[in-house]
Amino acid sequence: MKINTFQIRRAVLILAICLPSCALAGGGRAPRRVPFEESAFAGYGSAGSATVSGKLVVTSSNGTVHLADDGNEEDRIAGTFITLLPVAAYTREMVDRELGDGECLAPSDPRFQKYVRLTRTDAEGNFVFKQIPAGEYFVTGQVKGNSLDDFSYRWAFERIKVRKGQSVKIKLSHNPQHGSSPVQVLWTLQ
């Protein structure tokens, strides 16, 4: 599936600007504390030889398992955006403050967009990123829908490390606002 520039901008906007907490907070945006330093992303802008795949799964408080969008069937078939972000001080702030604390940060630096990788899940929540450079990444996704008994949306993220030529499969399920859990790496293949 080919992701166009508009879709990348939209995902960055969703992740870095328009989280649902921003709408609830009246649209105010907190200033960023960490400046964008392009040198921190060296090596992440080119193609690599690793693969990251997995499944987006969240569980509500009653034990119900939700895969990808739990809304209407059309949304499930179209898939949920999954974002792969290189780990750097700039992205740690995004994950900690926006996903963890629910803050709405000022828009991200436009230069950051070329380091964001994006894909969509299938109807069952499966996703894959190919030709990934070695390094550390945050993998993020959001489940939303009408039948999520205790939430209307829930972010999930994992932090992973990928080596050159490695295939990593993860279960994307950790929600920073609902307790801690270790990274669930299902398998790696070198």
GROMACS elastic network, one bead per residue, 0.5 to 0.9 nm:
[ bonds ]
;  ai    aj funct       b0    kb
    1   119     6  0.78585   500
    1   120     6  0.83679   500
    2   119     6  0.84485   500
    3     6     6  0.81936   500
    3     7     6  0.61793   500
    3     8     6  0.71456   500
    3   118     6  0.70685   500
    3   119     6  0.69479   500
    3   120     6  0.88400   500
    4     7     6  0.53932   500
    4     8     6  0.65827   500
    4     9     6  0.89028   500
    5     8     6  0.50916   500
    5     9     6  0.62129   500
    5    10     6  0.85211   500
    6     9     6  0.51447   500
    6    10     6  0.60793   500
    6    11     6  0.86764   500
    7    11     6  0.61683   500
    7    12     6  0.86015   500
    7   118     6  0.80893   500
    8    11     6  0.51863   500
    8    12     6  0.61860   500
    8    13     6  0.84167   500
    8   113     6  0.71935   500
    8   114     6  0.87045   500
    8   116     6  0.72520   500
    8   117     6  0.74778   500
    8   118     6  0.64301   500
    9    12     6  0.51504   500
    9    13     6  0.59613   500
    9    14     6  0.85056   500
    9   113     6  0.69522   500
   10    14     6  0.60574   500
   10    15     6  0.85385   500
   11    15     6  0.59851   500
   11    16     6  0.82168   500
   11    81     6  0.70780   500
   11    82     6  0.84732   500
   11    83     6  0.74325   500
   11   116     6  0.88542   500
   11   118     6  0.75627   500
   12    15     6  0.50599   500
   12    16     6  0.55381   500
   12    17     6  0.74148   500
   12    18     6  0.89996   500
   12    83     6  0.84311   500
   12   108     6  0.79339   500
   12   112     6  0.89833   500
   12   113     6  0.71006   500
   12   116     6  0.75800   500
   13    16     6  0.52675   500
   13    18     6  0.59944   500
   13    19     6  0.84225   500
   13   107     6  0.75895   500
   13   108     6  0.82029   500
   14    17     6  0.57341   500
   14    19     6  0.58063   500
   14    20     6  0.87702   500
   15    18     6  0.66058   500
   15    19     6  0.61773   500
   15    83     6  0.85704   500
   15    94     6  0.82601   500
   15    98     6  0.80582   500
   15    99     6  0.84437   500
   15   140     6  0.87620   500
   16    19     6  0.71518   500
   16    94     6  0.67841   500
   16    98     6  0.74455   500
   16   104     6  0.75431   500
   16   105     6  0.66532   500
   16   106     6  0.77388   500
   16   107     6  0.63364   500
   16   108     6  0.63102   500
   17    22     6  0.77103   500
   17    29     6  0.81184   500
   17    98     6  0.89006   500
   17   104     6  0.62949   500
   17   105     6  0.62119   500
   17   106     6  0.65590   500
   17   107     6  0.54756   500
   17   108     6  0.75406   500
   18    21     6  0.78763   500
   18    22     6  0.59946   500
   18    23     6  0.73159   500
   18    27     6  0.84302   500
   18   104     6  0.72106   500
   18   105     6  0.88572   500
   19    22     6  0.54649   500
   19    23     6  0.72625   500
   19    98     6  0.75827   500
   19    99     6  0.84095   500
   19   102     6  0.78961   500
   19   103     6  0.83512   500
   19   104     6  0.67404   500
   20    23     6  0.53347   500
   20    24     6  0.65354   500
   20    25     6  0.87736   500
   20   102     6  0.84562   500
   20   104     6  0.87623   500
   20   153     6  0.82715   500
   21    24     6  0.50208   500
   21    25     6  0.60769   500
   21    26     6  0.87669   500
   21    27     6  0.85432   500
   21    98     6  0.83969   500
   21   102     6  0.56532   500
   21   103     6  0.66544   500
   21   104     6  0.67354   500
   22    25     6  0.50667   500
   22    26     6  0.64576   500
   22    27     6  0.50155   500
   22    28     6  0.66894   500
   22    29     6  0.73616   500
   22   102     6  0.78765   500
   22   103     6  0.68844   500
   22   104     6  0.50281   500
   22   105     6  0.84930   500
   23    26     6  0.53578   500
   23    27     6  0.51436   500
   23    28     6  0.83265   500
   23   104     6  0.87757   500
   24    27     6  0.72249   500
   25    28     6  0.63969   500
   25    29     6  0.88664   500
   25   103     6  0.85519   500
   25   104     6  0.82146   500
   27   104     6  0.78020   500
   28   104     6  0.70175   500
   28   105     6  0.84230   500
   28   106     6  0.86838   500
   29   103     6  0.77809   500
   29   104     6  0.50658   500
   29   106     6  0.51037   500
   29   107     6  0.82877   500
   30   103     6  0.70977   500
   30   104     6  0.59262   500
   30   106     6  0.57219   500
   31   104     6  0.88100   500
   31   105     6  0.59192   500
   31   106     6  0.54023   500
   31   107     6  0.88931   500
   32    35     6  0.70826   500
   32    90     6  0.88373   500
   32    93     6  0.80124   500
   32    94     6  0.87304   500
   32   105     6  0.61224   500
   32   106     6  0.62247   500
   32   107     6  0.86427   500
   32   108     6  0.85720   500
   33    90     6  0.87244   500
   33    93     6  0.78647   500
   34    37     6  0.88273   500
   34    89     6  0.67518   500
   34    90     6  0.56333   500
   34    91     6  0.89865   500
   34    93     6  0.69798   500
   35    89     6  0.85644   500
   35    90     6  0.66779   500
   35   109     6  0.86574   500
   36    39     6  0.89746   500
   36    40     6  0.83855   500
   36    89     6  0.84988   500
   36    90     6  0.59715   500
   36   108     6  0.82511   500
   36   109     6  0.65708   500
   36   111     6  0.83293   500
   36   112     6  0.75883   500
   37    40     6  0.57181   500
   37    41     6  0.76470   500
   37    89     6  0.89417   500
   37    90     6  0.78069   500
   38    41     6  0.54747   500
   38    42     6  0.69721   500
   38   111     6  0.76522   500
   38   112     6  0.77316   500
   39    42     6  0.52567   500
   40    43     6  0.89654   500
   40    87     6  0.88199   500
   40    88     6  0.62390   500
   40    89     6  0.80927   500
   40    90     6  0.86251   500
   41    44     6  0.55652   500
   41    45     6  0.73618   500
   41    86     6  0.69881   500
   41    87     6  0.83567   500
   41    88     6  0.72532   500
   41   112     6  0.87630   500
   41   115     6  0.73082   500
   42    45     6  0.70677   500
   43    46     6  0.63287   500
   43    47     6  0.88647   500
   43   133     6  0.70521   500
   43   134     6  0.83212   500
   43   135     6  0.85827   500
   44    47     6  0.78996   500
   44    48     6  0.85642   500
   44    86     6  0.68680   500
   44   114     6  0.89709   500
   44   115     6  0.62026   500
   44   116     6  0.89858   500
   44   132     6  0.80758   500
   44   133     6  0.60428   500
   44   134     6  0.79910   500
   44   135     6  0.77733   500
   45   114     6  0.64399   500
   45   115     6  0.53097   500
   45   116     6  0.84926   500
   45   133     6  0.81953   500
   46   115     6  0.86801   500
   46   131     6  0.87093   500
   46   132     6  0.80723   500
   46   133     6  0.69370   500
   47   130     6  0.86399   500
   47   131     6  0.52134   500
   47   132     6  0.58272   500
   47   133     6  0.59079   500
   48    51     6  0.87239   500
   48   130     6  0.81187   500
   48   134     6  0.68220   500
   48   164     6  0.71952   500
   48   165     6  0.77588   500
   49   130     6  0.75007   500
   49   132     6  0.57339   500
   49   133     6  0.61949   500
   49   134     6  0.77387   500
   49   163     6  0.87678   500
   49   164     6  0.58572   500
   49   166     6  0.73076   500
   49   167     6  0.88822   500
   50   129     6  0.84711   500
   50   130     6  0.64446   500
   50   131     6  0.54255   500
   50   133     6  0.62241   500
   50   134     6  0.67253   500
   50   162     6  0.69723   500
   50   163     6  0.69007   500
   50   164     6  0.56577   500
   50   167     6  0.56519   500
   50   168     6  0.79840   500
   50   190     6  0.89125   500
   51   128     6  0.72051   500
   51   129     6  0.56558   500
   51   131     6  0.61236   500
   51   132     6  0.59423   500
   51   133     6  0.88555   500
   51   162     6  0.82939   500
   51   165     6  0.75317   500
   51   166     6  0.63887   500
   51   168     6  0.62143   500
   51   169     6  0.83184   500
   52   127     6  0.83992   500
   52   128     6  0.57306   500
   52   129     6  0.50954   500
   52   130     6  0.66208   500
   52   131     6  0.88991   500
   52   132     6  0.75788   500
   52   162     6  0.80678   500
   52   166     6  0.83806   500
   52   167     6  0.58880   500
   52   169     6  0.58563   500
   52   170     6  0.76704   500
   53   126     6  0.74821   500
   53   127     6  0.55238   500
   53   129     6  0.60958   500
   53   130     6  0.83554   500
   53   167     6  0.77620   500
   53   168     6  0.62697   500
   53   170     6  0.63612   500
   53   171     6  0.86991   500
   54   125     6  0.81659   500
   54   126     6  0.56561   500
   54   127     6  0.55133   500
   54   128     6  0.65257   500
   54   168     6  0.81026   500
   54   171     6  0.54724   500
   54   172     6  0.67703   500
   54   185     6  0.89544   500
   54   186     6  0.83633   500
   55    67     6  0.78943   500
   55    68     6  0.83712   500
   55   121     6  0.78595   500
   55   124     6  0.78591   500
   55   125     6  0.51216   500
   55   127     6  0.61235   500
   55   128     6  0.88395   500
   55   169     6  0.83134   500
   55   170     6  0.67248   500
   55   171     6  0.51254   500
   55   172     6  0.58119   500
   55   173     6  0.83146   500
   56    66     6  0.84126   500
   56    67     6  0.59400   500
   56    68     6  0.57913   500
   56    80     6  0.88353   500
   56    82     6  0.84492   500
   56   121     6  0.76833   500
   56   124     6  0.83753   500
   56   126     6  0.64741   500
   56   127     6  0.77839   500
   56   140     6  0.89219   500
   56   141     6  0.70152   500
   56   142     6  0.81884   500
   56   143     6  0.79118   500
   56   156     6  0.76209   500
   56   170     6  0.88069   500
   56   171     6  0.63130   500
   56   173     6  0.61812   500
   57    65     6  0.67642   500
   57    66     6  0.57183   500
   57    68     6  0.67296   500
   57   125     6  0.68732   500
   57   143     6  0.79445   500
   57   156     6  0.80655   500
   57   171     6  0.69462   500
   57   172     6  0.60594   500
   57   173     6  0.51751   500
   57   174     6  0.88412   500
   58    64     6  0.83680   500
   58    65     6  0.58766   500
   58    66     6  0.53292   500
   58    67     6  0.67573   500
   58    68     6  0.84281   500
   58   143     6  0.72676   500
   58   154     6  0.76381   500
   58   155     6  0.85684   500
   58   156     6  0.72971   500
   58   172     6  0.79372   500
   58   173     6  0.51831   500
   58   174     6  0.76936   500
   58   175     6  0.81557   500
   59    62     6  0.78597   500
   59    63     6  0.56652   500
   59    64     6  0.54345   500
   59    66     6  0.60386   500
   59    67     6  0.89093   500
   59   173     6  0.79852   500
   60    63     6  0.54116   500
   60    64     6  0.53860   500
   60    65     6  0.66326   500
   60    66     6  0.77026   500
   60   148     6  0.68473   500
   60   149     6  0.68929   500
   60   150     6  0.63695   500
   60   151     6  0.76869   500
   61    64     6  0.73627   500
   61   149     6  0.79951   500
   61   150     6  0.67152   500
   62   149     6  0.79312   500
   62   150     6  0.83474   500
   64   148     6  0.83101   500
   64   149     6  0.85702   500
   66    69     6  0.76680   500
   66    70     6  0.62848   500
   66   125     6  0.87765   500
   66   143     6  0.74135   500
   66   144     6  0.89326   500
   66   148     6  0.77497   500
   67    70     6  0.66343   500
   67    76     6  0.86573   500
   67   123     6  0.77929   500
   67   124     6  0.58524   500
   67   126     6  0.85938   500
   67   143     6  0.72063   500
   68    76     6  0.66152   500
   68    79     6  0.67611   500
   68    80     6  0.57096   500
   68    81     6  0.88439   500
   68   121     6  0.67224   500
   68   122     6  0.78637   500
   68   123     6  0.69228   500
   68   124     6  0.66656   500
   68   126     6  0.81717   500
   68   141     6  0.83215   500
   68   142     6  0.73662   500
   68   143     6  0.52805   500
   68   144     6  0.76265   500
   69    72     6  0.78611   500
   69    73     6  0.86176   500
   69    75     6  0.63947   500
   69    76     6  0.51836   500
   69    77     6  0.88016   500
   69    79     6  0.69863   500
   69    80     6  0.61462   500
   69   123     6  0.80885   500
   69   125     6  0.80510   500
   69   142     6  0.78464   500
   69   143     6  0.50932   500
   69   144     6  0.52478   500
   69   145     6  0.60174   500
   70    73     6  0.81206   500
   70    75     6  0.81465   500
   70    76     6  0.68096   500
   70   143     6  0.68137   500
   70   144     6  0.58808   500
   70   146     6  0.68382   500
   70   147     6  0.66443   500
   70   148     6  0.72929   500
   71    74     6  0.83227   500
   71    75     6  0.65235   500
   71    76     6  0.69610   500
   71   144     6  0.66698   500
   71   146     6  0.55300   500
   71   147     6  0.71005   500
   71   148     6  0.88525   500
   72    75     6  0.55835   500
   72    76     6  0.66182   500
   72   145     6  0.76644   500
   72   146     6  0.83238   500
   73    76     6  0.50814   500
   73    77     6  0.62465   500
   73    78     6  0.86641   500
   73   123     6  0.84618   500
   74    77     6  0.52477   500
   74    78     6  0.62368   500
   74    79     6  0.86529   500
   75    78     6  0.50955   500
   75    79     6  0.61669   500
   75    80     6  0.77540   500
   75   123     6  0.84621   500
   76    79     6  0.51033   500
   76    80     6  0.72444   500
   76   121     6  0.84232   500
   76   122     6  0.73175   500
   76   124     6  0.78496   500
   76   125     6  0.84190   500
   77    80     6  0.87983   500
   77   121     6  0.85032   500
   77   122     6  0.63010   500
   77   124     6  0.85346   500
   78   120     6  0.77324   500
   78   121     6  0.78898   500
   78   122     6  0.71628   500
   78   123     6  0.73235   500
   79   119     6  0.89267   500
   79   120     6  0.51721   500
   79   122     6  0.51961   500
   79   123     6  0.60018   500
   79   124     6  0.86478   500
   79   125     6  0.74811   500
   80   119     6  0.81864   500
   80   120     6  0.51129   500
   80   121     6  0.52177   500
   80   122     6  0.77066   500
   80   123     6  0.86071   500
   80   125     6  0.76731   500
   80   141     6  0.72100   500
   80   142     6  0.71349   500
   80   143     6  0.74765   500
   81   118     6  0.66930   500
   81   119     6  0.57311   500
   81   121     6  0.65971   500
   81   140     6  0.85399   500
   81   141     6  0.62317   500
   81   142     6  0.75349   500
   82   117     6  0.83715   500
   82   118     6  0.57797   500
   82   119     6  0.53429   500
   82   120     6  0.56483   500
   82   121     6  0.70092   500
   82   127     6  0.75161   500
   82   139     6  0.69902   500
   82   140     6  0.56554   500
   82   142     6  0.77102   500
   83   116     6  0.68946   500
   83   117     6  0.57823   500
   83   119     6  0.66942   500
   83   120     6  0.86265   500
   83   138     6  0.78954   500
   83   139     6  0.56889   500
   83   140     6  0.51552   500
   83   141     6  0.64145   500
   84   115     6  0.86515   500
   84   116     6  0.60962   500
   84   117     6  0.50120   500
   84   118     6  0.62853   500
   84   119     6  0.84860   500
   84   129     6  0.81966   500
   84   137     6  0.63179   500
   84   138     6  0.57778   500
   84   140     6  0.66012   500
   85    88     6  0.87938   500
   85    91     6  0.70469   500
   85   115     6  0.69361   500
   85   116     6  0.54118   500
   85   117     6  0.66933   500
   85   118     6  0.89508   500
   85   136     6  0.85181   500
   85   137     6  0.53402   500
   85   138     6  0.50879   500
   85   139     6  0.64859   500
   85   140     6  0.81134   500
   86    91     6  0.71536   500
   86   115     6  0.71721   500
   86   116     6  0.76336   500
   86   135     6  0.73096   500
   86   136     6  0.59162   500
   86   138     6  0.63149   500
   86   139     6  0.89055   500
   87    90     6  0.79199   500
   87    91     6  0.58857   500
   87    92     6  0.64917   500
   87   135     6  0.80429   500
   87   136     6  0.54151   500
   87   138     6  0.61904   500
   87   159     6  0.80734   500
   88    91     6  0.53645   500
   88    92     6  0.60348   500
   88    93     6  0.86242   500
   88   136     6  0.85768   500
   88   137     6  0.87227   500
   89    92     6  0.50346   500
   89    93     6  0.62470   500
   89    94     6  0.87875   500
   90    93     6  0.54559   500
   90    94     6  0.66786   500
   91    95     6  0.62284   500
   91    96     6  0.84674   500
   91   138     6  0.81573   500
   92    95     6  0.51822   500
   92    96     6  0.58975   500
   92    97     6  0.82741   500
   92   138     6  0.85705   500
   93    96     6  0.51299   500
   93    97     6  0.57039   500
   93    98     6  0.77392   500
   94    97     6  0.55399   500
   94    98     6  0.53974   500
   94    99     6  0.71005   500
   94   100     6  0.87233   500
   94   105     6  0.76760   500
   95    98     6  0.55761   500
   95    99     6  0.50077   500
   95   100     6  0.62416   500
   95   101     6  0.86373   500
   95   138     6  0.82437   500
   95   140     6  0.89748   500
   95   157     6  0.85497   500
   95   176     6  0.86099   500
   96    99     6  0.59450   500
   96   101     6  0.64322   500
   96   102     6  0.86407   500
   96   176     6  0.81112   500
   97   100     6  0.54388   500
   97   102     6  0.62765   500
   97   103     6  0.55447   500
   97   104     6  0.78537   500
   97   105     6  0.78821   500
   98   101     6  0.56161   500
   98   104     6  0.58902   500
   98   105     6  0.69269   500
   99   102     6  0.54756   500
   99   103     6  0.75991   500
   99   155     6  0.68834   500
   99   156     6  0.85444   500
   99   157     6  0.86513   500
   99   175     6  0.81290   500
   99   176     6  0.64698   500
   99   177     6  0.71977   500
  100   103     6  0.81526   500
  100   175     6  0.79579   500
  100   177     6  0.53065   500
  100   178     6  0.88854   500
  101   176     6  0.81271   500
  101   177     6  0.69910   500
  102   177     6  0.80096   500
  104   107     6  0.89736   500
  105   108     6  0.80401   500
  107   110     6  0.84970   500
  108   111     6  0.84159   500
  108   112     6  0.69580   500
  108   113     6  0.84145   500
  109   112     6  0.55560   500
  109   113     6  0.77947   500
  110   113     6  0.58318   500
  110   114     6  0.84121   500
  111   114     6  0.64710   500
  111   115     6  0.81959   500
  112   115     6  0.57311   500
  112   116     6  0.70674   500
  113   116     6  0.53897   500
  113   117     6  0.85748   500
  114   117     6  0.79540   500
  117   129     6  0.79661   500
  118   129     6  0.79072   500
  119   127     6  0.69743   500
  119   128     6  0.71258   500
  119   129     6  0.69206   500
  120   125     6  0.85840   500
  120   126     6  0.83001   500
  120   127     6  0.62375   500
  120   128     6  0.82079   500
  121   124     6  0.72998   500
  121   126     6  0.50140   500
  121   128     6  0.79904   500
  122   125     6  0.53542   500
  122   126     6  0.54029   500
  122   127     6  0.66464   500
  123   126     6  0.75314   500
  128   169     6  0.87591   500
  129   132     6  0.68973   500
  131   165     6  0.87557   500
  132   135     6  0.86382   500
  132   162     6  0.83436   500
  132   164     6  0.83349   500
  132   165     6  0.86751   500
  133   162     6  0.78649   500
  133   163     6  0.78417   500
  133   164     6  0.66424   500
  133   165     6  0.85517   500
  134   161     6  0.76955   500
  134   162     6  0.51711   500
  134   165     6  0.78949   500
  134   166     6  0.83063   500
  135   160     6  0.84518   500
  135   161     6  0.57163   500
  135   162     6  0.53394   500
  135   163     6  0.64518   500
  135   164     6  0.82739   500
  136   159     6  0.71886   500
  136   160     6  0.56673   500
  136   162     6  0.61928   500
  136   163     6  0.87894   500
  137   158     6  0.81904   500
  137   159     6  0.56483   500
  137   160     6  0.53733   500
  137   161     6  0.63112   500
  137   162     6  0.78593   500
  138   157     6  0.66368   500
  138   158     6  0.56935   500
  138   160     6  0.64650   500
  138   161     6  0.89962   500
  139   156     6  0.82339   500
  139   157     6  0.53690   500
  139   158     6  0.53234   500
  139   159     6  0.63489   500
  139   160     6  0.76110   500
  139   172     6  0.74699   500
  140   155     6  0.71317   500
  140   156     6  0.57122   500
  140   158     6  0.67538   500
  140   159     6  0.88989   500
  140   172     6  0.74861   500
  141   154     6  0.84916   500
  141   155     6  0.58044   500
  141   156     6  0.54232   500
  141   157     6  0.64752   500
  141   172     6  0.76600   500
  141   173     6  0.88146   500
  142   153     6  0.66839   500
  142   154     6  0.55286   500
  142   156     6  0.60024   500
  142   157     6  0.86536   500
  143   148     6  0.89356   500
  143   152     6  0.83094   500
  143   153     6  0.55108   500
  143   154     6  0.53012   500
  143   155     6  0.64348   500
  143   156     6  0.78158   500
  144   147     6  0.87047   500
  144   148     6  0.73554   500
  144   151     6  0.80318   500
  144   152     6  0.55594   500
  144   154     6  0.63861   500
  144   155     6  0.86847   500
  145   148     6  0.60451   500
  145   151     6  0.84700   500
  145   152     6  0.57272   500
  145   153     6  0.66121   500
  146   149     6  0.79303   500
  146   151     6  0.87018   500
  146   152     6  0.64100   500
  146   153     6  0.89647   500
  147   150     6  0.87697   500
  147   151     6  0.86356   500
  147   152     6  0.79080   500
  148   151     6  0.53715   500
  148   152     6  0.58268   500
  148   153     6  0.76309   500
  149   152     6  0.77467   500
  151   154     6  0.67314   500
  154   175     6  0.70698   500
  154   177     6  0.86988   500
  155   173     6  0.82735   500
  155   174     6  0.79627   500
  155   175     6  0.56979   500
  155   176     6  0.77584   500
  155   177     6  0.83418   500
  156   172     6  0.60676   500
  156   173     6  0.50099   500
  156   176     6  0.73435   500
  157   172     6  0.59270   500
  157   173     6  0.64220   500
  157   174     6  0.54082   500
  157   175     6  0.63220   500
  157   176     6  0.76067   500
  157   183     6  0.88170   500
  158   170     6  0.82948   500
  158   171     6  0.83500   500
  158   172     6  0.61598   500
  158   173     6  0.74815   500
  158   174     6  0.63546   500
  158   175     6  0.87001   500
  158   182     6  0.83551   500
  158   183     6  0.57643   500
  158   184     6  0.78562   500
  159   183     6  0.67130   500
  160   168     6  0.87115   500
  160   170     6  0.87176   500
  160   183     6  0.74470   500
  160   185     6  0.81314   500
  161   168     6  0.88329   500
  162   165     6  0.84298   500
  162   166     6  0.63921   500
  162   167     6  0.77931   500
  162   168     6  0.71390   500
  163   166     6  0.53982   500
  163   167     6  0.84617   500
  163   190     6  0.81627   500
  164   167     6  0.89615   500
  164   190     6  0.82807   500
  165   189     6  0.85964   500
  165   190     6  0.61844   500
  166   188     6  0.68415   500
  166   189     6  0.56262   500
  167   187     6  0.81260   500
  167   188     6  0.54509   500
  167   190     6  0.63161   500
  168   185     6  0.72017   500
  168   186     6  0.77007   500
  168   187     6  0.59773   500
  168   189     6  0.65410   500
  168   190     6  0.87385   500
  169   184     6  0.88587   500
  169   185     6  0.60586   500
  169   186     6  0.54251   500
  169   187     6  0.53750   500
  169   188     6  0.63367   500
  169   189     6  0.88108   500
  170   183     6  0.79903   500
  170   184     6  0.58279   500
  170   186     6  0.51576   500
  170   187     6  0.72208   500
  170   188     6  0.89390   500
  171   174     6  0.86008   500
  171   183     6  0.81133   500
  171   184     6  0.56531   500
  171   185     6  0.66109   500
  171   186     6  0.67537   500
  172   183     6  0.83360   500
  172   184     6  0.75196   500
  173   181     6  0.87480   500
  173   183     6  0.87004   500
  173   184     6  0.82015   500
  174   177     6  0.89907   500
  174   178     6  0.81788   500
  174   179     6  0.81884   500
  174   180     6  0.69986   500
  174   181     6  0.59897   500
  174   182     6  0.77124   500
  174   183     6  0.75064   500
  174   184     6  0.85935   500
  175   178     6  0.54547   500
  175   179     6  0.68819   500
  175   180     6  0.72652   500
  175   181     6  0.81411   500
  176   179     6  0.61561   500
  176   180     6  0.63607   500
  176   181     6  0.85927   500
  177   180     6  0.82467   500
  181   184     6  0.83444   500
  184   187     6  0.89962   500
  185   188     6  0.75010   500
